[in-house]
Amino acid sequence: MSDTHVVLYDPSGLIEAELPLDRAPYEALVTAVLAWKNPDLAPRDYEQIALQLTGHARAVAADVRRHAAALPKADGRGALAEVVLREADERLSAPLQGTARCAQNRARLLRALYTRLDRLTEPAPATARTPGVRGRP
């Protein structure tokens, strides 16, 4: 093994865009964390779980940002994504705490980001016809 390393410069995030997120383990973690009733973990364990969820939430938020930026301006899904992203940025900037509540808040955020990502990757909904205009039979 070599003692050298290469610093990767990718300001456009092209490498990240090519790597799919490993979603299943994080969805399982979100489900488990949100199912907690009276957990009794050490604060450092809560912090570690929240840290895992935070890191993945940042990656999902980057995906949401990329997909939203690719939408036409008239597509309302982009505006909704911006709302979710602003909230995510605010919540992710809050310091981690060694509590179940903090871990559960990060789990809820990750679930919301995945919901938004799913809606952005669905085909665009068909536009409604203009009222009063009839098509030919």
Secondary structure, DSSP 8 states (H G I E B T S, - for coil): --S-------TT-HHHHHS---HHHHHHHHHHHHT-SS----HHHHHHHHHHHHHHHHHHHHHHHHHHHTS-TT-HHHHHHHHHHHHHHHHHHS---SSHHHHHHHHHHHHHHHHHHHHHHS--------TT-----
